[in-house]
């Protein structure tokens, strides 16, 4: 697991009195980084656009980091200039296209992968174009490059419609598989399609994750239902500025406390 991964345990943001951090948690949600010739679901950002977006963040004095690092910094009372960068679905192009750009700007990110579809494709996006997903070796390489590895479940299933057995496998078994691949504990979970309810959130907590990401979880917002902002090809610096300004009004505030998240204590996975 990368240096941005924490061991399992009660997240600090759940301890102590509930209050809102002075700096709103801002996390960006990406998916694929590739050519956009065929992109019916608007989940692809071209490498050139991604670089412009990362350059804009740097010019604003902002640093893109993994979700674990962002939450840990907020728990320690800092993090006003940090932005969470997340990439859903574990596309193979994350390793080829996103990682070199992230490293160029000194950024890190969290990639949420599907250990039940290693080396497969995004079959859930029918009839869209098939995109290859990361293999085991790809996940290890990404972790070795300093990126955080989180779970997106096993097979990209809407967990709010899953029975108890499927829910347990998608949360707990996916984490166990990632432990085997990386040699460390996955701290983060990302809800497929952004759908979450109290039952699903409790299953994620019980599986040992320390945080989870959604999209717009509304009243469920918290460390196990973190809001994020979708970023697409049309998002110039001006649009990102507006999205950042509007974020605090369009999303429920994320509770935070002054207790720091423990630093990572995992063994490094081999490449």
C-alpha positions as CSV (number, residue, x, y, z in Angstrom):
1,X,0.0,0.0,0.0
2,X,1.2,3.5,-0.6
3,X,2.5,5.9,2.0
4,X,-0.9,7.6,1.9
5,X,-2.8,4.6,3.4
6,X,-3.7,4.3,7.1
7,X,-4.4,1.2,9.2
8,X,-8.0,0.4,10.1
9,X,-9.5,1.8,13.2
10,X,-12.1,4.3,14.4
11,X,-11.6,7.5,12.3
12,X,-10.8,10.6,14.3
13,X,-13.6,12.5,12.6
14,X,-16.1,10.4,14.5
15,X,-14.6,11.2,17.9
16,X,-15.3,14.2,20.1
17,X,-18.0,16.9,19.6
18,X,-19.5,17.4,16.2
19,X,-18.6,20.7,14.6
20,X,-17.8,22.0,11.1
21,X,-14.2,22.6,10.0
22,X,-13.5,26.2,9.0
23,X,-12.2,25.1,5.7
24,X,-14.8,23.1,3.7
25,X,-13.6,19.7,2.6
26,X,-13.2,19.9,-1.2
27,X,-12.7,16.6,-3.1
28,X,-12.7,16.2,-6.9
29,X,-14.1,13.1,-8.6
30,X,-12.4,11.9,-11.8
31,X,-12.8,8.6,-13.7
32,X,-10.9,7.9,-16.9
33,X,-8.1,9.9,-18.4
34,X,-8.0,9.2,-22.1
35,X,-9.1,10.3,-25.5
36,X,-12.7,11.5,-25.4
37,X,-13.9,10.6,-28.9
38,X,-16.6,8.3,-27.5
39,X,-17.7,9.4,-24.1
40,X,-21.5,9.0,-23.7
41,X,-21.4,9.0,-19.9
42,X,-19.1,12.0,-19.5
43,X,-16.6,10.1,-17.4
44,X,-13.5,10.8,-19.4
45,X,-11.0,13.7,-19.2
46,X,-8.3,14.1,-21.7
47,X,-4.7,14.2,-20.5
48,X,-4.3,17.7,-21.8
49,X,-7.3,19.0,-19.9
50,X,-6.2,17.1,-16.7
51,X,-2.8,18.8,-16.9
52,X,-4.5,22.2,-17.2
53,X,-6.7,21.5,-14.2
54,X,-3.7,20.4,-12.1
55,X,-1.8,23.5,-13.2
56,X,-4.8,25.7,-12.2
57,X,-4.8,24.1,-8.7
58,X,-1.1,24.7,-8.3
59,X,-1.5,28.4,-9.4
60,X,-4.2,28.8,-6.7
61,X,-1.8,27.6,-4.1
62,X,-3.6,24.3,-3.7
63,X,-2.1,20.9,-3.5
64,X,-3.9,17.7,-4.7
65,X,-3.7,14.9,-2.2
66,X,-5.2,11.5,-1.4
67,X,-8.3,11.4,0.6
68,X,-6.5,9.7,3.6
69,X,-4.0,12.5,3.7
70,X,-6.7,15.2,3.3
71,X,-8.7,13.7,6.3
72,X,-5.6,13.3,8.4
73,X,-4.6,17.0,7.8
74,X,-8.0,18.2,8.6
75,X,-8.0,16.2,11.8
76,X,-4.7,17.9,12.8
77,X,-6.2,21.3,12.2
78,X,-4.6,22.0,8.9
79,X,-5.5,21.3,5.3
80,X,-7.0,24.6,4.1
81,X,-4.9,24.4,1.0
82,X,-5.4,20.7,0.3
83,X,-7.8,19.3,-2.3
84,X,-8.7,15.6,-2.4
85,X,-8.2,14.0,-5.8
86,X,-10.1,10.8,-6.5
87,X,-10.3,8.5,-9.5
88,X,-13.2,6.0,-9.6
89,X,-13.4,2.6,-11.3
90,X,-9.7,1.8,-11.4
91,X,-9.2,2.4,-15.2
92,X,-5.8,1.2,-16.5
93,X,-5.3,4.7,-18.0
94,X,-4.9,6.0,-14.4
95,X,-1.4,4.4,-14.3
96,X,-0.5,5.4,-17.9
97,X,-1.9,8.9,-18.1
98,X,-2.8,10.3,-14.6
99,X,0.1,9.2,-12.5
100,X,2.8,10.9,-14.5
101,X,0.9,14.1,-14.5
102,X,0.2,13.9,-10.7
103,X,3.9,13.3,-10.0
104,X,4.9,16.1,-12.3
105,X,3.0,18.6,-10.1
106,X,3.9,16.9,-6.8
107,X,0.3,15.7,-6.2
108,X,-1.0,12.4,-5.0
109,X,-4.5,10.9,-5.4
110,X,-6.8,8.1,-4.4
111,X,-7.8,5.5,-7.0
112,X,-10.8,3.4,-6.1
113,X,-10.4,0.0,-7.8
114,X,-12.5,-3.1,-8.4
115,X,-10.6,-6.2,-7.3
116,X,-13.5,-8.4,-8.6
117,X,-12.8,-7.2,-12.2
118,X,-9.0,-7.1,-12.3
119,X,-7.8,-6.7,-15.9
120,X,-11.4,-6.6,-17.0
121,X,-13.5,-3.8,-18.5
122,X,-16.2,-1.4,-17.5
123,X,-19.0,-3.7,-18.5
124,X,-21.5,-1.7,-16.3
125,X,-21.3,1.2,-18.8
126,X,-23.1,-0.6,-21.6
127,X,-23.5,0.5,-24.4
128,X,-20.5,2.8,-23.9
129,X,-17.0,2.0,-25.1
130,X,-15.1,-0.8,-23.3
131,X,-12.2,0.6,-21.2
132,X,-9.5,-1.7,-19.6
133,X,-9.2,-1.8,-15.8
134,X,-6.1,-2.1,-13.7
135,X,-4.5,-5.5,-13.2
136,X,-2.9,-6.6,-9.9
137,X,0.5,-5.5,-11.2
138,X,-1.0,-2.2,-12.2
139,X,-2.4,-1.6,-8.7
140,X,1.0,-2.4,-7.2
141,X,2.7,0.0,-9.5
142,X,0.2,2.8,-8.7
143,X,0.7,2.2,-5.0
144,X,4.5,2.2,-5.5
145,X,4.1,5.6,-7.2
146,X,2.7,7.0,-4.0
147,X,-1.0,6.8,-4.7
148,X,-3.6,5.6,-2.2
149,X,-5.5,2.5,-3.2
150,X,-9.2,2.3,-2.1
151,X,-12.0,-0.1,-2.8
152,X,-14.9,0.6,-5.2
153,X,-16.4,-2.8,-4.2
154,X,-15.9,-6.0,-6.2
155,X,-17.8,-5.5,-9.4
156,X,-19.4,-2.0,-9.4
157,X,-22.7,-3.0,-7.9
158,X,-25.4,-0.6,-6.6
159,X,-25.1,-1.6,-2.9
160,X,-28.4,-0.1,-1.9
161,X,-30.0,-2.9,-3.9
162,X,-27.7,-5.7,-2.8
163,X,-28.7,-8.4,-0.3
164,X,-26.7,-8.9,2.9
165,X,-24.4,-11.6,1.4
166,X,-23.5,-9.5,-1.6
167,X,-23.1,-6.4,0.5
168,X,-20.6,-8.2,2.8
169,X,-18.6,-9.5,-0.2
170,X,-18.5,-6.1,-1.9
171,X,-17.2,-4.4,1.2
172,X,-15.3,-6.9,3.3
173,X,-14.1,-9.3,0.6
174,X,-12.9,-6.5,-1.7
175,X,-10.8,-5.1,1.2
176,X,-9.3,-8.6,1.9
177,X,-8.4,-8.9,-1.8
178,X,-6.7,-5.5,-1.8
179,X,-4.8,-6.5,1.3
180,X,-3.4,-9.6,-0.6
181,X,-2.5,-7.4,-3.6
182,X,-0.8,-4.5,-1.9
183,X,0.3,-5.9,1.5
184,X,-1.6,-3.1,3.4
185,X,-5.0,-2.2,4.6
186,X,-7.3,-0.2,2.4
187,X,-8.6,2.8,4.4
188,X,-11.1,4.1,1.9
189,X,-14.2,2.9,0.2
190,X,-16.2,4.5,-2.7
191,X,-19.9,3.8,-3.3
192,X,-20.5,2.7,-6.9
193,X,-22.9,5.2,-8.6
194,X,-22.6,7.3,-5.5
195,X,-25.6,5.5,-4.0
196,X,-25.6,5.0,-0.2
197,X,-28.0,4.5,2.7
198,X,-27.6,3.9,6.4
199,X,-27.4,0.1,5.9
200,X,-24.7,0.3,3.3
201,X,-22.8,2.9,5.3
202,X,-22.8,0.6,8.4
203,X,-21.5,-2.3,6.3
204,X,-18.6,-0.2,5.1
205,X,-17.8,0.8,8.7
206,X,-18.0,-2.8,9.9
207,X,-15.7,-4.0,7.1
208,X,-12.9,-1.9,8.7
209,X,-12.7,1.1,6.4
210,X,-11.9,4.5,8.0
211,X,-13.8,6.6,5.5
212,X,-16.0,6.4,2.4
213,X,-16.8,8.6,-0.5
214,X,-20.1,9.4,-2.2
215,X,-21.1,12.2,-4.4
216,X,-24.0,14.2,-2.8
217,X,-25.0,12.2,0.2
218,X,-27.1,14.9,1.8
219,X,-28.0,14.4,5.4
220,X,-25.8,11.3,5.6
221,X,-22.8,13.4,4.9
222,X,-19.9,12.5,7.2
223,X,-16.6,10.6,7.2
224,X,-18.5,7.5,5.8
225,X,-20.3,9.6,3.2
226,X,-18.0,12.3,2.0
227,X,-19.3,14.6,-0.8
228,X,-17.3,15.1,-4.0
229,X,-17.5,17.3,-7.1
230,X,-17.5,15.8,-10.5
231,X,-14.8,17.1,-12.9
232,X,-15.1,16.8,-16.6
233,X,-13.5,17.9,-19.9
234,X,-15.4,21.2,-19.9
235,X,-14.0,22.3,-16.5
236,X,-11.6,25.1,-17.2
237,X,-10.0,27.1,-14.4
238,X,-13.0,29.5,-14.3
239,X,-15.4,26.6,-13.9
240,X,-13.3,25.0,-11.2
241,X,-13.3,28.3,-9.4
242,X,-17.1,28.6,-9.5
243,X,-17.5,24.9,-8.4
244,X,-15.2,25.6,-5.5
245,X,-17.2,28.7,-4.5
246,X,-20.5,26.9,-4.8
247,X,-19.4,23.7,-3.1
248,X,-20.0,25.0,0.4
249,X,-23.5,25.9,-0.5
250,X,-24.5,22.8,-2.5
251,X,-23.1,20.2,-0.1
252,X,-23.7,19.5,3.5
253,X,-20.7,20.4,5.7
254,X,-18.4,17.6,6.8
255,X,-17.9,17.3,10.5
256,X,-14.4,17.5,11.8
257,X,-12.6,17.5,15.1
258,X,-9.2,18.4,16.3
259,X,-8.1,14.8,16.7
260,X,-5.5,13.8,14.1
261,X,-5.9,10.6,12.0
262,X,-3.1,8.2,12.8
263,X,-0.2,8.2,10.4
264,X,0.1,5.3,8.0
265,X,1.5,2.0,9.5
266,X,1.6,-0.4,6.7
267,X,4.3,-2.3,4.9
268,X,5.2,-1.2,1.4
269,X,4.0,-3.4,-1.4
270,X,6.7,-4.6,-3.8
271,X,6.5,-3.5,-7.5
